Amino acid sequence: MEPSLKQLQVLADRYGVATVYRDGLGRECRPGPEAVAEILKALGCPMDSPIEAVETRALPPAVVRFGDGTSLVELDPRVGHSFAADLELEDGRSRALPAGDGAIQIPDGLPHGIHTLNLEFGSVRESCLLLCAPATVYPPERLFPDRAWGLFLPLYAARSGPDSGVGDLGDLERLMDWTGSLGGSLVGVLPMNAAFLDRPYAPSPFTPASRLFWNELFLDVEGVGGAGAADTVDYRTVMAAKRKVLEAAAAGSREYRGLVEEDPYLLPYARFRAETERHGTGWKIWPEGPRSGELTVADTDPAVQYHLYVQWLFHDRLGKIVSQEKPGRELYSDLPLGVHPDSFDTWAHPALFASGVTVGAPPDVMFSNGQNWGFPPLLPEANRAEGYRYVTQTIRRQARFASMLRIDHVMGLHRQFWIPEGGDPSEGTYVTFPADEQYAILAMESHRNRCAVAGEDLGVVPDGVREAMARHRIQRLYVGQFRHPPSSPSQEMVAALNTHDLRPFAGFLEGLDIDDRLQHGFMAPDAEDAARAQRTESFRLAAAALVEAGFLRHGNPEPAVLLDAWLQWLGAGPARLVLVNAEDLWLETRAHNVPGTRDDRPNWVGRSSQSLLDMEQSDRITAMLQRLTAARQPVKEKR
């Protein structure tokens, strides 16, 4: 029996599905009942008996405690005063808990971790998670005691002369050392997670083949060259050439055995990738056996050995790079929000991902039709029931190597915009996520790995997100091309002029992003003149503010002069970290990605027009970054 509209509202409230919301244009939106029902089904709501879907529990689904001190867990009144409670700690130990008047007392001094709280009353036994976490993520000032700066460059774009046709970990190491020699602290990259680079083919760093493993494309492999002059990355060709060399190295190697014993996900991942190569398709159209987890490929298959070897090699290589105590050897890493629909993660953990829906965004000023990102969302309650083991691993494996981890679309900790599969973004709506539980996991893993955290809080940001970020000391992002001088960043921010989803500084100055929006139908033609006039005015105001602040001589500078002044102004400001897009330094105009485009535009393929050697030998670039270093120094008080 299909639920009535009244029952549908009750279920939507129970499962955190919004039946009314405001889009990025400020309009009130109401998804249709069919869309709400589809999303409820994806969340696991039994629509044929909807009233039974609303259950009553004595314990809350989870309890979160930030910081120290005792706390009480209030129980449902039906429990009464006769009950017993105990706690199973993350490390396997257990302890009884004192029972109060209709509440369980959580004592002080518990170790940080995801524990299990058990309650027994009458014939009923219930459990819930107890997440004990530091109040904040790892303090960034412990890593960057002074105001710092770093360079950002997608690793695939890095160029070191006659190379293999793609940037690699050797380029990352070289860029880090050059950055450190000029006074910088870190280098930022896009996600380096595993990718499908043949069949299936999906090179986007934000729809990886797994959030748990690395992309062997970025291994620096000797004996592969000849494509260094290309302007774009030919992923299939480069990966095929590297694989030949890596397969030869993997044959007979057993160096990965220790990592296999340490990581229970690694062997299943290697077998999954080998099975994918055997079928040449995504796992959802495999035969029933391997689709359901019964892989036919043997552990000794050369393809399995290859994937074991390259994961060990990447793990070892990146670890050696970031562990060296040298200036600039700090990594600013990036955790994508989702995974490819045919990823290892969705195959290995199908119960943790929703089916029949995808993640996206409602219409806003940049995308009048909204966006559909095409990947499946995680199921909040299923991941909680699993003890957040998968979520924890996705964070831990990045934080282990990074000094600062950027959380893509940090609003996703609070809510995500779900779209029924095959539908338009206008048919979607928001689904609430348990934010406190996810902040607790971030805080725990951040401290365990001595890794600060930044959150991408751009676009439609609901109430409470930035307050929560401040409470947990997650650094916000400041994007100068949207918030020009005199609007300055605060201390708890990573300040940059742009992001990987925007045209670089020179392209933005020319309004090339407006061209993109017109070309792809994201902007109405009659809005063009106003957009260009607004762009001109915003840069005029920025230049005037920089003149007033003493960083420019006059208000009509050349682009390179304006860029230099703007970076110095950011450097002199309070932001804990200034992140410089390396391609801005030579006034690149090409965009790495135009959000909302897929097959109609090649994204994530552009290589830098300047090599690392060009950068190192450029007096102008060197001087610009040295001025930024000087601007970041504390102002000495006059005696």
C-alpha positions in Angstrom: 0.0 0.0 0.0 1.4 3.4 -1.0 1.6 5.9 1.8 -0.8 8.9 1.9 0.6 12.4 1.6 0.3 12.7 5.4 2.2 9.4 5.9 4.8 10.5 3.4 5.4 13.7 5.4 5.8 11.6 8.6 8.3 9.3 6.8 10.2 12.2 5.3 10.6 13.8 8.7 11.7 10.4 10.2 14.3 9.8 7.4 15.5 13.4 7.1 14.1 14.1 3.6 13.3 17.7 3.0 9.8 18.3 1.5 10.6 22.0 1.1 13.9 23.8 0.7 15.4 26.9 -0.8 17.7 26.6 -3.8 20.8 28.7 -4.6 18.6 31.4 -6.2 16.6 31.8 -3.0 13.5 30.2 -4.4 11.3 27.9 -2.3 11.2 24.5 -3.8 8.9 21.5 -3.1 9.8 18.1 -4.6 6.9 16.1 -5.9 5.6 13.2 -3.8 6.9 10.7 -6.4 10.5 12.0 -5.9 10.2 12.0 -2.1 8.9 8.4 -2.3 11.8 7.4 -4.5 14.3 8.9 -2.2 12.7 7.2 0.8 12.9 3.9 -1.0 16.6 4.6 -1.6 17.0 5.2 2.2 15.6 1.8 2.9 12.2 2.9 4.0 9.7 -0.1 3.6 7.1 1.8 1.5 4.6 -1.1 1.5 4.2 -0.9 5.3 5.1 2.7 6.0 3.7 3.0 9.5 6.0 0.1 10.6 9.0 2.1 9.3 8.8 4.5 12.3 10.2 2.5 15.2 10.7 3.6 18.8 14.0 3.0 20.5 15.1 3.4 24.0 18.5 4.6 23.0 19.3 7.3 20.5 20.9 6.0 17.2 24.3 7.3 18.3 25.8 9.4 21.1 28.6 11.9 20.4 30.8 13.3 23.1 33.3 16.0 22.2 36.1 16.7 24.7 36.3 15.4 28.3 33.9 15.4 31.2 31.0 13.2 32.3 27.7 13.2 30.4 24.3 11.6 30.6 22.4 9.6 27.9 18.7 10.2 28.5 16.6 7.1 27.9 13.0 6.6 26.7 10.6 6.7 29.7 9.4 3.2 29.0 12.8 1.9 30.2 12.0 2.8 33.8 14.6 2.5 36.6 15.5 -1.1 36.2 18.1 -1.6 33.5 21.8 -2.4 33.0 24.3 -0.8 30.7 27.8 -1.5 29.6 30.3 -0.2 27.1 32.4 -2.1 24.6 35.4 0.0 23.8 37.0 0.3 20.3 40.0 -1.7 21.5 37.9 -4.6 22.6 37.8 -3.9 26.3 34.5 -3.6 28.1 33.2 -1.9 31.3 29.9 -1.6 33.2 28.3 1.9 33.3 26.5 3.4 36.3 22.8 3.8 35.8 21.0 7.0 37.0 17.4 8.1 37.1 16.3 7.2 33.6 19.7 7.9 32.2 23.1 6.3 31.6 26.1 8.1 32.9 29.1 8.2 30.6 32.2 8.6 32.7 35.2 10.9 32.1 38.5 9.6 30.8 37.2 7.3 28.0 39.7 6.9 25.2 38.8 8.6 21.9 37.2 6.1 19.5 34.0 4.6 18.2 32.6 2.5 21.0 29.4 0.5 21.5 26.9 1.4 24.2 24.7 -1.5 25.3 21.4 -1.3 27.2 19.3 -4.1 28.7 15.9 -3.8 30.3 13.4 -6.6 30.7 13.8 -8.8 27.6 15.0 -5.9 25.4 18.6 -5.4 24.5 19.7 -2.4 22.4 23.0 -1.0 21.3 24.2 2.3 19.8 27.4 3.9 18.9 29.3 6.1 21.4 31.7 8.4 19.6 34.2 10.0 21.9 36.3 12.6 20.1 38.5 15.6 20.7 36.5 18.9 20.7 38.4 20.1 17.6 40.4 18.7 14.7 44.2 18.8 15.0 45.2 22.4 15.7 46.7 23.8 12.5 49.1 26.1 14.4 51.0 23.0 15.6 51.8 22.3 11.9 52.0 25.9 10.8 53.0 28.0 13.8 53.4 31.1 11.5 51.4 32.3 8.6 52.2 29.9 5.8 51.8 29.7 2.1 51.9 26.9 -0.4 51.5 26.2 -4.1 48.6 24.3 -5.7 49.0 22.3 -9.0 47.0 19.3 -10.1 49.6 16.5 -10.2 48.6 15.3 -13.7 49.3 18.9 -15.0 52.9 19.0 -13.7 55.5 18.9 -16.4 59.2 18.1 -16.1 60.4 18.3 -19.7 60.5 15.0 -21.7 58.4 13.1 -19.3 55.9 10.3 -19.6 53.0 12.6 -20.5 51.7 13.1 -17.0 52.9 14.6 -13.7 54.1 12.1 -11.1 55.3 11.7 -7.5 58.8 12.7 -8.6 57.4 16.0 -9.8 55.5 16.5 -6.5 58.8 16.0 -4.6 60.6 18.5 -6.8 57.8 21.0 -6.6 57.8 20.7 -2.8 61.5 21.3 -2.5 61.4 24.3 -4.8 58.4 25.7 -2.8 60.3 25.1 0.4 63.4 26.9 -1.0 61.4 30.0 -1.5 59.8 30.0 2.0 56.7 28.0 1.3 55.4 25.2 3.5 53.3 22.9 1.4 52.0 21.8 -2.0 48.4 21.1 -2.7 47.1 18.6 -5.2 43.7 17.2 -6.4 42.7 13.7 -5.2 45.2 11.1 -6.1 42.8 8.2 -5.6 42.6 5.1 -7.9 40.9 5.7 -11.3 39.5 3.8 -14.2 41.8 4.6 -17.1 40.8 2.0 -19.7 37.5 0.1 -19.6 35.7 1.6 -17.8 37.2 5.0 -18.4 36.7 7.8 -15.9 39.7 10.0 -15.3 38.0 12.6 -13.0 39.7 12.8 -9.6 36.3 13.3 -8.0 34.7 10.0 -9.2 37.5 7.6 -8.3 37.6 3.9 -8.6 38.1 3.8 -4.9 38.5 6.3 -2.1 40.7 3.7 -0.3 43.5 3.3 -2.8 45.9 5.3 -4.9 46.3 6.0 -8.6 49.4 4.2 -9.9 49.4 6.6 -12.9 51.3 9.0 -10.7 54.2 6.7 -9.9 57.4 8.0 -11.3 58.5 5.3 -13.7 61.8 5.2 -15.5 61.9 4.2 -19.1 58.6 5.8 -20.1 58.8 9.0 -22.1 58.1 10.8 -25.3 54.8 12.4 -24.5 56.1 15.4 -22.5 55.3 18.0 -25.2 51.6 17.2 -25.3 49.2 19.9 -24.0 46.8 17.3 -22.6 47.1 14.0 -20.8 46.3 10.9 -22.9 45.4 8.8 -19.9 44.9 5.5 -21.7 48.2 5.7 -23.6 50.3 6.9 -20.7 48.8 4.3 -18.3 49.4 1.5 -20.8 53.1 2.5 -21.2 53.6 2.8 -17.5 51.9 -0.5 -16.9 54.3 -2.4 -19.0 57.2 -1.3 -16.9 55.3 -1.7 -13.6 54.2 -5.2 -14.6 57.8 -6.3 -15.2 58.7 -4.9 -11.8 55.8 -6.6 -10.1 56.6 -10.0 -11.5 58.3 -12.0 -8.8 58.2 -9.1 -6.3 56.8 -9.9 -2.8 57.6 -6.6 -1.2 53.9 -5.9 -0.8 53.3 -8.8 1.5 53.5 -6.8 4.6 51.0 -4.2 3.4 48.6 -7.1 2.4 48.8 -8.4 6.0 48.2 -4.9 7.4 45.4 -3.9 5.1 42.4 -6.2 4.8 41.0 -4.3 1.9 44.1 -4.6 -0.4 43.8 -8.1 -1.7 40.0 -7.8 -2.4 40.8 -4.5 -4.2 43.5 -6.1 -6.3 41.2 -9.0 -7.3 38.4 -6.6 -8.1 40.6 -4.5 -10.4 41.8 -7.7 -12.1 38.2 -8.9 -12.5 37.2 -5.5 -14.0 40.0 -5.8 -16.5 38.9 -9.3 -17.4 35.3 -8.2 -18.2 36.1 -4.7 -19.5 32.9 -3.3 -18.0 31.6 -1.9 -14.7 30.7 -4.6 -12.1 26.9 -4.0 -12.2 26.7 -5.9 -15.5 29.0 -8.7 -14.6 27.6 -12.3 -14.3 25.8 -13.0 -11.0 28.8 -14.7 -9.2 31.4 -12.0 -9.4 28.8 -9.3 -9.2 27.8 -10.7 -5.8 31.4 -11.0 -4.6 32.4 -14.4 -5.9 35.4 -13.4 -8.0 36.9 -15.9 -10.4 40.4 -14.4 -10.6 43.0 -16.1 -8.5 45.3 -14.4 -6.0 48.3 -15.5 -8.1 47.0 -13.9 -11.3 49.6 -11.5 -12.7 47.0 -8.7 -12.8 46.3 -9.2 -9.1 50.0 -9.2 -8.4 50.3 -6.0 -10.4 47.7 -4.1 -8.4 49.1 -5.3 -5.1 52.6 -4.2 -6.1 51.6 -0.7 -7.4 49.6 0.0 -4.2 52.5 -0.9 -2.1 54.9 1.1 -4.2 52.7 4.2 -4.1 52.2 3.9 -0.4 56.0 3.5 0.1 57.0 6.3 -2.3 54.5 8.9 -1.0 55.4 8.0 2.6 59.1 8.6 2.0 58.4 12.0 0.3 56.3 13.5 3.1 58.3 12.0 6.0 61.4 13.9 5.2 62.0 16.9 7.5 62.6 19.4 4.7 60.9 22.8 4.0 58.0 22.4 1.7 57.4 18.7 2.3 53.9 19.2 3.7 51.0 17.9 1.6 47.6 19.5 1.2 45.5 16.6 0.1 41.9 16.4 -1.1 39.1 13.9 -0.1 36.4 13.6 -2.8 32.8 13.4 -1.7 31.9 10.3 -3.7 33.1 7.4 -5.9 32.4 6.1 -9.3 29.1 4.1 -9.5 31.2 1.0 -10.6 34.0 1.6 -8.0 35.5 -1.1 -5.8 33.9 0.7 -2.8 30.3 0.2 -4.2 31.1 -3.4 -5.1 32.7 -4.3 -1.8 30.2 -2.4 0.3 26.9 -2.3 -1.6 24.8 -2.0 1.5 26.5 1.3 2.4 25.5 3.1 -0.8 22.1 4.1 -1.9 20.8 2.8 -5.3 18.3 4.6 -7.5 19.6 8.1 -6.7 22.6 10.2 -7.4 24.2 13.3 -5.7 24.1 16.8 -7.2 23.1 20.4 -6.4 20.0 22.5 -6.9 20.0 25.5 -9.2 22.2 28.5 -8.2 23.6 31.7 -9.7 26.3 29.7 -11.5 24.2 26.8 -12.7 20.6 27.8 -13.4 19.6 24.2 -14.1 21.4 22.7 -11.1 23.9 19.9 -11.3 23.9 16.1 -11.3 27.3 14.7 -10.3 26.3 11.1 -11.2 27.7 9.2 -8.2 25.7 7.3 -5.5 25.4 8.7 -2.0 26.3 6.9 1.2 23.4 5.8 3.3 23.6 7.5 6.7 22.0 4.8 8.8 23.8 1.9 7.1 27.1 3.5 7.6 26.3 4.1 11.3 25.2 0.5 11.7 28.6 -0.5 10.2 30.3 1.5 12.8 31.6 4.0 10.3 34.5 1.7 9.4 34.5 2.6 5.7 34.1 6.3 6.4 36.9 6.2 8.9 39.2 4.4 6.4 38.6 7.0 3.7 39.7 9.7 6.0 42.6 7.8 7.7 44.3 6.8 4.4 44.5 10.4 3.3 45.3 12.0 6.7 48.2 9.5 7.1 50.2 11.3 4.5 48.7 14.9 4.5 49.4 17.8 6.8 46.1 19.4 5.8 43.1 17.5 4.3 40.6 19.4 2.3 37.0 18.0 2.6 35.3 18.4 -0.7 31.8 19.9 -0.3 31.9 20.0 3.5 28.2 20.8 3.5 27.8 17.1 2.7 28.6 16.3 6.4 25.2 18.0 7.2 23.0 17.3 4.1 23.3 16.1 0.5 21.1 16.8 -2.5 19.7 13.6 -3.8 18.2 13.2 -7.3 16.1 10.2 -8.4 18.1 8.2 -11.0 17.4 9.5 -14.5 15.8 12.6 -13.1 16.5 16.3 -13.4 18.1 18.3 -10.5 14.7 20.1 -10.2 13.3 16.7 -9.0 15.8 16.3 -6.2 15.8 17.4 -2.6 18.0 17.4 0.5 18.7 14.5 2.8 20.0 15.2 6.3 23.2 13.5 7.5 24.3 13.1 11.1 26.9 15.9 11.1 28.1 15.5 14.7 29.0 11.9 14.2 31.0 12.8 11.1 32.8 15.7 12.8 33.7 13.3 15.6 35.3 10.9 13.1 37.2 13.8 11.4 38.4 15.0 14.8 39.6 11.5 15.8 41.4 10.8 12.6 42.8 14.3 12.4 44.5 13.9 15.8 45.6 10.3 15.2 47.4 11.4 12.1 48.5 15.0 13.1 46.6 16.4 10.1 44.7 19.7 10.0 41.4 19.9 8.1 39.9 22.4 5.7 36.4 22.3 4.3 35.2 23.5 0.9 32.3 25.7 2.0 31.4 27.3 -1.3 28.1 27.4 -3.0 24.8 26.9 -1.1 25.8 26.7 2.5 23.0 25.9 5.0 22.7 27.5 8.4 24.9 26.0 11.0 27.7 24.7 8.7 30.1 27.5 9.2 29.3 27.7 12.9 30.1 23.9 13.2 33.3 24.4 11.2 34.4 27.2 13.6 33.5 25.1 16.6 35.6 22.2 15.4 38.4 24.4 14.0 38.0 23.2 10.4 39.5 25.9 8.2 37.2 27.6 5.8 38.0 28.5 2.2 38.4 32.1 1.0 38.2 32.6 -2.8 39.5 36.1 -3.8 37.9 36.0 -7.2 34.5 36.0 -5.4 35.4 38.0 -2.4 37.8 40.7 -3.6 39.5 43.3 -1.5 38.7 44.9 0.8 36.8 41.8 2.0 39.6 40.0 3.7 40.0 36.4 5.0 40.0 35.6 8.7 42.7 33.7 10.5 40.9 30.3 10.4 40.9 30.2 6.6 42.8 28.9 3.6 43.0 31.9 1.3 43.3 31.5 -2.5 42.4 33.5 -5.5 40.5 30.6 -7.2 39.8 26.9 -7.2 40.2 24.0 -9.6 36.5 24.6 -10.7 37.2 28.2 -11.8 39.2 29.8 -14.5 42.6 30.9 -13.3 43.2 34.5 -12.4 43.9 35.8 -16.0 41.0 33.8 -17.5 38.7 35.1 -14.8 39.9 38.6 -15.4 39.1 38.2 -19.2 35.7 36.8 -18.3 36.4 33.5 -20.0 34.2 31.7 -17.4 31.3 33.8 -18.6 32.0 32.4 -22.1 31.9 28.9 -20.7 28.6 29.5 -19.0 27.1 30.9 -22.2 28.5 28.1 -24.3 27.1 25.3 -22.1 23.7 26.9 -21.4 24.4 27.8 -17.8 23.6 31.5 -18.4 20.9 33.1 -20.3 22.2 35.2 -23.2 20.4 38.3 -22.0 22.4 38.1 -18.7 25.8 38.4 -20.4 26.1 42.2 -20.4 25.3 42.5 -16.8 27.7 39.7 -15.9 30.6 41.3 -17.8 29.9 44.7 -16.3 29.8 43.2 -12.8 33.2 41.5 -13.4 34.8 44.7 -14.6 33.5 46.6 -11.6 34.6 44.0 -9.1 38.2 44.1 -10.5 38.1 47.9 -10.5 37.0 47.9 -6.8 39.7 45.3 -6.0 42.4 47.4 -7.6 41.2 50.6 -5.8 41.3 48.8 -2.5 44.9 47.5 -3.2 45.9 51.1 -4.1 44.5 52.3 -0.8 46.2 49.5 1.1 49.6 50.4 -0.5 50.0 47.3 -2.6 49.4 49.1 -6.0 50.6 52.4 -7.3 47.5 53.1 -9.5 44.1 51.5 -10.2 44.7 50.3 -13.8 47.5 47.8 -13.6 48.6 45.1 -16.0 47.3 41.6 -15.0 50.7 40.4 -13.7 51.0 43.5 -11.5 47.5 43.1 -10.2 48.1 39.5 -9.4 51.4 40.2 -7.6 49.7 42.9 -5.5 46.7 40.8 -4.7 48.9 37.9 -3.5 51.0 40.2 -1.3 47.8 41.6 0.2 46.6 38.1 1.0 50.0 37.3 2.4 49.9 40.3 4.7 46.5 39.3 6.0 45.6 37.0 8.9 44.8 33.8 7.0 46.7 30.9 8.4 47.5 29.6 4.9 47.6 31.3 1.5 47.4 28.8 -1.4 48.7 30.0 -4.7 47.6 28.5 -8.0 50.9 27.8 -9.6 49.4 28.4 -13.1 48.4 31.9 -12.1 52.0 32.8 -11.8 52.4 32.8 -15.6 48.8 34.0 -16.3 47.4 30.8 -17.6 43.8 31.1 -18.8 42.7 27.5 -19.3 40.3 25.9 -16.8 41.0 22.4 -15.5 37.3 21.7 -15.1 34.0 23.4 -16.0 31.5 22.0 -13.6 28.3 20.6 -15.2 30.1 19.5 -18.3 31.1 15.9 -19.1 31.4 14.6 -22.7 31.0 18.0 -24.3 34.2 19.3 -22.8 37.5 17.4 -21.9 38.0 18.1 -18.2 41.0 17.1 -16.0 43.4 16.7 -18.9 45.2 20.1 -19.3 49.0 20.1 -18.7 50.9 23.2 -17.5 52.3 25.3 -20.3 55.4 25.9 -18.1 57.6 23.1 -16.9 59.0 22.8 -13.4 62.3 23.9 -14.8 60.7 27.0 -16.4 59.2 27.9 -13.0 62.5 27.4 -11.2 64.4 29.5 -13.8 61.9 32.4 -13.9 63.2 35.4 -12.1 59.8 37.0 -12.2 58.0 34.0 -10.6 60.8 33.6 -8.0 60.6 37.3 -7.1 56.8 37.2 -6.8 56.9 34.2 -4.4 59.8 35.8 -2.4 57.6 38.9 -1.9 54.8 36.6 -0.7 57.2 35.1 1.8 58.1 38.5 3.0 54.5 39.5 3.3 53.8 36.4 5.4 56.4 37.4 8.0 55.1 38.9 11.3 55.3 42.6 11.5 58.1 43.7 13.9 57.0 46.2 16.5 59.0 49.5 16.5 61.0 50.0 19.7 
